[in-house]
Amino acid sequence: MDQLEELILQEKAKIVCETAKAQWKELERFYTQSVLILVSETLDLVEVGFAISSDNSEQVKQWLDKGLLLRSFDEQAIKWEKENTEVWTVVIRPWILVQDSKR
């Protein structure tokens, strides 16, 4: 394993350690501040976090264009509020990534 691979593994391990579950109600204020990004259940939350933290704008743009990352998700937010849903979260400044915990 070369140094670059080692650095990538370390960064991904850091993101894994910072990933946690949270009740949607704890995150609602961040949604109103437009700092949440909804990550599709088809994507790996850690991989998305790594792409954002490593400034892989081409990959992030592809996900955005395909609707796999959403900055506005009112219907989902309303559903999560009604059901008091628990979601996976990870902070990748300036964003907070969220994903349904049923994944």
Buried (B, 14 or more C-beta within 10 A) or exposed (E): EEEEEEEBEEBBEBBEEEBEEBEBEEBBEBBEEEBBBBBBEEBEBBBBBBBBBBEBEEBBEEBBEEEBBBEEBEEBBEEBBEEEBBBBBBBBEEBBBBBBBEE
